Amino acid sequence: MEAAIETESKNLRRGWTTGTCAAAASKAACLALMTGEFPAMVEVTLPGGQRPAFALAMEEKGSGFAKAGIVKDAGDDPDVTHGALIMSTLRRGLPGTGITFKAGPGVGTVTRLGLPLPPGEPSINPVPRKMIAQAILEVCHGERDFEVEISVADGEKIAERTLNGRLGILGGISILGTTGIVIPFSCASWIHSIWRGIDVARAAGLDHVSGATGNVSEKAAQAHHGLTEIALIDMGDFVGGMLKYLRSHPVPKVTIAGGVAKMTKLSQGMLDVHSKRGLADLEALAKVAAEAGAAADLVARITAANTVSHAFQLADESGLSLGNRIAALAWKTAAKALHTPDIALEILVFDRQGQLVGKTQFTPSDHSEPLSA
């Protein structure tokens, strides 16, 4: 089964989540445990009712267990788990225990509060658990008690390229998915990781979190405030996605940190600061420079600059600092989205070397103006 979507005039294949692959592997293992034979193909039911079919990549039977594996196909999404071998080992459980879950090699274990599962549980999220249980119950011939061990080949190494360590999920990747389908280049998974980061910070009792647009600004903001890793939210380009979640899941102090280009876009009203959503308006930046006292020649050169970084360089060479002005305007955009009196908002603007070039003070986000730096 192959689904396609239209994205920027290209047909991009959808893929399957780790949860879907784990459900398919579990169903195949259960069939082998019940009948002694593995199926050539196995179908599972997704939350939306779709019924994709999968071929087995590996199968193994032993004393009291059956194990099957599915290679994850993420479609055309640049997913770090694309090509990973997702395996399920099924054993009969003790009478009355129902379906229980165990983290095998390559699957992480939850160690912090604030995630959908309590500490100590294998990081197999609630929807995948339901999918796995449903898949097993379709073929278990009335039996109800099974131990399901999910493992992922090289999962611990793959997890190094995810946020699991920061969220306190140790030992491997998470088994995820709410629809069972991976949509190529969807922002949904990133937004959900932002939300989980906020949940973990709140559960840890932190009163300050920092969302950064990139690695340089994140490290610089962390050093500026001496923040722990749990306080760092991998916001990326999704400023609005982070702020809107904080509105209903508040943290007393919020820092937004970014480079000059991203913060200039925020200052111009863009809550999604990805380059594909639009470029910063150099003419508008030149107007800010003019209001700051820039001479007509400098205003013209900023208007014609190659990039925002180039414009900041031109201003700096002329002895004009734009950073605090951009920070103040960015604060207004962010505060409008947050607008929560109990949350104080701060903006930090860094150059490419991680040097602070502009900032505001922490100011309640329901104010009309930030406190000056």
C-alpha positions as CSV (number, residue, x, y, z in Angstrom):
1,M,0.0,0.0,0.0
2,E,1.5,3.3,-1.0
3,A,0.0,6.8,-0.4
4,A,1.2,9.9,-2.1
5,I,0.7,13.6,-1.4
6,E,1.2,16.7,-3.3
7,T,3.9,19.0,-1.8
8,E,5.4,21.9,-3.6
9,S,4.6,20.3,-7.0
10,K,6.3,17.0,-6.1
11,N,4.6,13.7,-5.4
12,L,6.0,12.6,-2.0
13,R,5.4,9.1,-0.7
14,R,4.0,8.8,2.8
15,G,5.6,6.3,5.1
16,W,4.8,4.3,8.3
17,T,5.5,5.2,11.9
18,T,7.6,3.1,14.2
19,G,4.3,2.3,16.0
20,T,2.8,0.9,12.8
21,C,5.8,-1.2,12.2
22,A,5.8,-2.5,15.8
23,A,2.1,-3.4,15.5
24,A,2.8,-5.3,12.2
25,A,5.8,-7.2,13.7
26,S,3.7,-8.0,16.8
27,K,0.9,-9.5,14.8
28,A,3.2,-11.6,12.7
29,A,4.9,-12.9,15.9
30,C,1.6,-13.7,17.5
31,L,0.5,-15.6,14.4
32,A,3.7,-17.7,14.6
33,L,3.2,-18.2,18.3
34,M,-0.4,-19.4,17.7
35,T,0.1,-21.5,14.5
36,G,3.8,-22.2,14.3
37,E,4.0,-20.4,10.9
38,F,4.9,-16.8,10.0
39,P,2.7,-15.1,7.4
40,A,4.2,-14.0,4.1
41,M,2.4,-10.6,4.6
42,V,0.7,-9.0,7.5
43,E,-2.0,-6.3,7.7
44,V,-2.7,-3.9,10.5
45,T,-5.4,-1.4,11.2
46,L,-4.4,2.2,11.6
47,P,-6.3,4.6,13.8
48,G,-7.9,6.1,10.7
49,G,-9.1,2.7,9.5
50,Q,-6.5,2.2,6.7
51,R,-5.2,-1.4,6.3
52,P,-1.6,-1.4,5.1
53,A,0.3,-4.7,4.5
54,F,3.9,-5.4,5.3
55,A,6.4,-8.1,4.3
56,L,8.6,-9.5,7.1
57,A,12.2,-8.6,7.1
58,M,13.1,-11.3,9.7
59,E,11.5,-14.1,11.6
60,E,12.6,-16.4,14.5
61,K,11.0,-19.0,16.6
62,G,12.3,-20.5,19.8
63,S,11.2,-22.1,23.1
64,G,8.1,-20.2,24.2
65,F,8.6,-17.2,21.9
66,A,8.2,-15.9,18.3
67,K,10.0,-12.9,16.9
68,A,9.3,-10.9,13.7
69,G,10.8,-7.7,12.2
70,I,9.6,-5.0,9.8
71,V,11.9,-2.5,8.1
72,K,10.5,1.0,8.6
73,D,9.8,2.9,5.4
74,A,9.4,6.6,6.1
75,G,8.5,7.3,2.5
76,D,10.1,10.5,1.3
77,D,10.5,12.0,4.8
78,P,14.1,12.5,6.0
79,D,13.3,10.5,9.2
80,V,16.2,9.3,11.2
81,T,14.4,5.9,11.7
82,H,14.0,5.3,8.0
83,G,15.3,1.9,7.2
84,A,15.4,0.8,10.9
85,L,14.5,-2.8,11.7
86,I,11.6,-2.8,14.2
87,M,11.2,-6.1,15.9
88,S,8.7,-7.6,18.2
89,T,9.2,-10.7,20.4
90,L,6.0,-12.3,21.8
91,R,5.7,-14.6,24.8
92,R,2.7,-15.8,26.6
93,G,2.2,-13.9,29.8
94,L,1.0,-14.9,33.3
95,P,-2.7,-15.5,33.5
96,G,-4.6,-12.3,34.1
97,T,-1.8,-9.9,33.2
98,G,-3.2,-8.9,29.8
99,I,-0.8,-7.4,27.3
100,T,2.4,-6.1,28.9
101,F,5.2,-4.2,27.2
102,K,8.9,-4.4,27.6
103,A,11.8,-2.4,26.1
104,G,14.2,-4.6,24.2
105,P,17.6,-3.5,22.9
106,G,17.3,-0.2,21.1
107,V,14.1,1.0,22.7
108,G,14.3,3.7,25.3
109,T,13.0,3.8,28.9
110,V,11.3,6.8,30.3
111,T,13.2,8.3,33.3
112,R,11.5,11.7,33.8
113,L,8.1,13.0,34.6
114,G,6.1,15.0,32.1
115,L,6.0,12.5,29.2
116,P,2.9,10.5,28.1
117,L,4.3,7.5,30.1
118,P,5.5,7.4,33.7
119,P,9.2,6.8,34.6
120,G,10.3,3.2,34.3
121,E,8.0,2.4,31.4
122,P,9.3,1.4,28.0
123,S,9.0,4.4,25.6
124,I,6.3,2.8,23.5
125,N,3.7,5.6,23.3
126,P,0.0,5.1,24.1
127,V,-1.4,5.0,20.5
128,P,1.3,2.4,19.3
129,R,0.4,0.3,22.4
130,K,-3.3,0.3,21.4
131,M,-2.3,-0.5,17.8
132,I,-0.1,-3.4,19.0
133,A,-2.8,-4.7,21.3
134,Q,-5.5,-4.5,18.5
135,A,-3.2,-6.3,16.1
136,I,-2.5,-9.1,18.5
137,L,-6.2,-9.5,19.5
138,E,-7.1,-10.0,15.8
139,V,-5.1,-13.3,15.7
140,C,-4.7,-14.6,19.2
141,H,-7.6,-17.1,19.2
142,G,-9.1,-15.7,22.4
143,E,-5.9,-15.7,24.4
144,R,-5.4,-12.4,26.3
145,D,-2.1,-12.6,28.2
146,F,1.1,-11.7,26.3
147,E,4.5,-10.1,26.9
148,V,5.5,-7.9,24.0
149,E,9.1,-6.9,23.8
150,I,9.9,-4.3,21.1
151,S,13.5,-3.8,20.0
152,V,15.2,-1.8,17.3
153,A,18.4,-2.7,15.6
154,D,21.0,0.0,16.3
155,G,18.3,1.9,18.2
156,E,20.6,3.3,20.8
157,K,22.8,4.8,18.1
158,I,19.8,6.2,16.2
159,A,18.6,7.8,19.4
160,E,21.7,10.0,19.5
161,R,20.2,11.9,16.6
162,T,16.9,12.5,18.4
163,L,15.8,14.5,21.5
164,N,15.3,11.4,23.6
165,G,18.4,12.1,25.8
166,R,17.2,15.6,26.6
167,L,13.7,14.4,27.4
168,G,15.1,11.7,29.7
169,I,14.4,8.7,27.5
170,L,17.4,6.5,27.8
171,G,18.7,3.4,26.0
172,G,17.2,3.9,22.5
173,I,14.5,5.4,20.4
174,S,10.8,5.8,21.1
175,I,8.0,3.9,19.4
176,L,5.8,6.7,18.2
177,G,2.9,7.7,16.0
178,T,-0.7,9.0,16.4
179,T,-2.0,8.2,12.9
180,G,0.3,5.4,12.0
181,I,1.4,7.4,8.9
182,V,4.5,9.6,8.3
183,I,3.7,12.6,6.3
184,P,6.8,13.9,4.4
185,F,8.3,17.1,5.8
186,S,5.4,17.5,8.2
187,C,6.0,19.9,11.0
188,A,3.7,17.9,13.3
189,S,6.4,15.7,14.8
190,W,8.6,18.7,15.6
191,I,5.8,20.6,17.2
192,H,5.0,17.6,19.3
193,S,8.6,17.3,20.4
194,I,8.4,21.0,21.5
195,W,5.4,20.3,23.6
196,R,7.0,17.3,25.2
197,G,10.1,19.4,26.1
198,I,7.8,21.9,27.8
199,D,6.0,19.1,29.6
200,V,9.2,17.7,30.9
201,A,10.5,21.1,32.1
202,R,7.2,21.8,33.9
203,A,7.2,18.4,35.5
204,A,10.8,19.1,36.8
205,G,9.6,22.3,38.4
206,L,11.7,24.6,36.2
207,D,10.7,28.3,36.2
208,H,12.6,29.2,33.0
209,V,12.8,27.7,29.6
210,S,14.6,28.8,26.5
211,G,13.5,28.2,22.9
212,A,16.2,28.7,20.2
213,T,16.1,28.7,16.4
214,G,19.4,26.9,16.1
215,N,22.3,25.2,17.7
216,V,24.5,28.3,18.0
217,S,21.8,30.4,19.6
218,E,20.8,27.6,21.9
219,K,24.3,27.1,23.3
220,A,24.7,30.9,23.6
221,A,21.4,31.3,25.5
222,Q,22.3,28.3,27.8
223,A,25.6,29.9,28.7
224,H,24.1,33.4,29.1
225,H,21.7,32.1,31.8
226,G,23.4,29.0,33.0
227,L,20.5,26.8,32.1
228,T,20.2,23.0,32.5
229,E,19.6,20.9,29.4
230,I,16.0,20.2,30.4
231,A,15.3,24.0,30.1
232,L,16.3,24.0,26.5
233,I,13.4,23.7,24.0
234,D,14.4,22.7,20.5
235,M,12.0,25.3,19.0
236,G,13.6,25.6,15.6
237,D,11.6,27.8,13.3
238,F,8.3,27.2,15.1
239,V,8.2,30.2,17.5
240,G,4.4,30.3,17.3
241,G,4.0,26.6,18.0
242,M,6.0,26.9,21.2
243,L,4.3,30.1,22.4
244,K,0.8,28.9,21.9
245,Y,1.5,25.8,23.9
246,L,3.1,27.8,26.7
247,R,-0.1,29.9,26.8
248,S,-2.0,26.9,28.2
249,H,1.1,25.2,29.8
250,P,2.8,28.2,31.4
251,V,6.4,28.5,32.6
252,P,7.1,31.8,34.5
253,K,10.1,32.9,32.4
254,V,10.6,32.3,28.7
255,T,13.6,33.2,26.5
256,I,13.4,33.2,22.7
257,A,16.9,33.1,21.3
258,G,18.0,33.3,17.6
259,G,20.3,34.7,15.0
260,V,19.9,38.1,13.5
261,A,18.1,36.8,10.4
262,K,15.5,34.7,12.2
263,M,14.9,37.4,14.9
264,T,14.5,40.0,12.2
265,K,11.8,37.9,10.6
266,L,10.2,37.6,14.0
267,S,10.4,41.3,14.4
268,Q,8.5,41.7,11.1
269,G,5.6,39.6,12.4
270,M,6.5,36.1,11.3
271,L,5.9,33.4,13.9
272,D,7.2,30.6,11.6
273,V,10.7,31.8,10.7
274,H,11.7,29.1,8.2
275,S,13.2,30.5,5.0
276,K,10.5,28.8,2.9
277,R,7.9,30.8,4.7
278,G,9.4,34.1,3.3
279,L,12.5,36.1,3.6
280,A,13.2,39.0,5.9
281,D,12.2,42.4,4.4
282,L,15.5,44.3,4.0
283,E,13.5,47.5,3.1
284,A,11.7,47.2,6.5
285,L,15.0,46.6,8.2
286,A,16.4,49.7,6.5
287,K,13.5,51.7,7.9
288,V,14.3,50.5,11.4
289,A,17.9,51.7,10.8
290,A,16.6,55.1,9.6
291,E,14.5,55.4,12.8
292,A,17.7,54.7,14.7
293,G,19.5,57.6,13.1
294,A,21.2,55.9,10.1
295,A,22.3,58.3,7.3
296,A,20.6,58.1,3.9
297,D,23.6,56.3,2.4
298,L,23.6,53.6,5.1
299,V,19.8,53.1,4.6
300,A,20.3,52.6,0.9
301,R,23.1,50.1,1.5
302,I,21.0,48.1,4.0
303,T,18.1,48.0,1.5
304,A,20.5,46.6,-1.1
305,A,22.3,44.2,1.3
306,N,22.7,40.6,0.3
307,T,21.4,39.2,3.6
308,V,20.3,40.3,7.0
309,S,23.7,39.4,8.4
310,H,25.3,41.6,5.7
311,A,22.9,44.4,6.7
312,F,23.9,44.1,10.4
313,Q,27.5,44.1,9.4
314,L,27.0,47.4,7.4
315,A,25.2,49.0,10.3
316,D,27.9,47.9,12.8
317,E,30.7,49.2,10.5
318,S,28.9,52.6,10.6
319,G,28.6,52.5,14.4
320,L,24.9,51.8,14.5
321,S,23.6,49.0,16.6
322,L,20.4,47.3,15.4
323,G,20.3,44.4,17.8
324,N,18.3,45.9,20.7
325,R,15.8,47.5,18.3
326,I,15.2,44.2,16.5
327,A,14.9,42.4,19.8
328,A,12.2,44.9,21.0
329,L,10.2,44.5,17.8
330,A,10.6,40.7,18.0
331,W,9.4,40.8,21.6
332,K,6.2,42.6,20.4
333,T,5.4,39.8,17.9
334,A,6.1,37.1,20.4
335,A,4.3,38.8,23.2
336,K,1.2,39.2,21.1
337,A,1.1,35.4,20.5
338,L,1.8,34.6,24.2
339,H,-0.1,37.4,25.9
340,T,-0.1,35.8,29.4
341,P,0.5,38.1,32.4
342,D,2.1,35.4,34.5
343,I,4.8,34.7,31.8
344,A,7.8,37.0,31.5
345,L,9.3,37.1,28.0
346,E,12.8,37.8,26.9
347,I,14.4,38.0,23.5
348,L,18.1,37.4,22.9
349,V,19.7,38.1,19.5
350,F,23.1,36.5,18.6
351,D,25.5,36.7,15.7
352,R,26.9,33.7,13.9
353,Q,29.7,33.4,16.4
354,G,27.2,33.3,19.3
355,Q,28.0,36.8,20.5
356,L,25.0,38.7,22.0
357,V,24.1,41.6,19.8
358,G,20.6,42.5,21.1
359,K,18.3,41.8,23.9
360,T,15.2,42.8,25.9
361,Q,14.6,42.4,29.6
362,F,12.2,39.9,31.0
363,T,8.8,41.6,30.7
364,P,5.3,40.3,31.4
365,S,4.0,39.2,28.0
366,D,0.7,41.1,28.4
367,H,2.6,44.4,28.3
368,S,2.5,46.5,25.2
369,E,6.3,47.2,25.2
370,P,9.3,45.3,26.6
371,L,11.5,46.8,29.3
372,S,14.6,48.2,27.7
373,A,17.8,46.2,27.8
